[in-house]
Amino acid sequence: MSSKRSAIVLALVSLIGFGLMRGPSLSEDLVGGIEAWAQARAVRAVDVTTCYGCHAEIKAFHTRGKHAKVNCVSCHAGLDTHLQNPDIP
């Protein structure tokens, strides 16, 4: 396992452990967030230049800084449906 992957796994395990110590609602929210993140990562990445055609205001946001290497599917679910029918947000 690469050191980067090991660090991510360790961070997730630590967060889950911390969430379990803090109470059921926080741990449930944390686990739900991790599951959503894992599902988003399993989705095929989109060509972000396609998004810029309609969402020009986010181009600068995604081309500079820490979001430059983050694909839209990392945070936005349902993009396949949205790309097929742009009227669906």
N, C-alpha and C positions, 0 to 999 in steps of 0.2 A: 504494500500500500504506500502511495507517495506521502511525503511529509505534509503536503497541503491537504490531502484527503484525510490524513490522520488528525490534523488540527481541526478540520471541520467536524469530523465525527466526535472528537473529544469535546468540542464546544457544544455540540448538540446534546450529548450525553450530560454534560455539566448543566446546561439549561434545563433539561428535563428533570434532573435531580433537584435543582434549585426550585423548580416549579412544584415538584411533589412535596418539598419541605414547606412551601409557603401556603399550601391549601389546595383543595380540589378545583376551585374555579380557575386559578392561575394555571395549574398543570393541564387542565382540559383545554384552555385557550392556547397554551403553548403547543400541546400535541396537535391540536387542530391546525395551527399555523404551520407546523413542521410537515404535516400531511399535505396541506395545500401547496407548500413549497415543493415537496417531492413530486406531486402531480404536475405542477407547472414545469419542472425540470424534465419530466418525461415527455412533454409535448414538443413536437418538432419546432425549432426556431424559425422565425419568419424573417423575410428580407425587410429590414427596417426602412429602407428607402421607399418601400411601398407605403409605409405608414406616413412618411413625410409628405406625400402628395395631398393628403387631407388634413394632416396635423402638423403644419409647418411650424407652429409655435413650440413644438417639442424638439425640433431638430437640434437647436443649440444645446438644449438640455442633454440630449443623448450623444452629441458628438464631442463634448468636452467633459473633463473631470471624471469622477468615479463611475459615471453611468455610461461611459463610452464603450465599454465591453459588455454591457448588460443588454440582453435581447428583450424585446417587449413581452414575450411569453413568460419571462421570469416573474412578472408582477401582474400581468393581465391574462386572465383565463378566457377561453372562448374566442380566441382570435381567428381560428379557422372559419367559424361561423360568420364572424364580423367581416372577414375579407371576402367571403362569398356573397354577403349581402350587407354592404356598408350602412344601410339604414338601421341595422340592429347594432346598438352600442356595445 
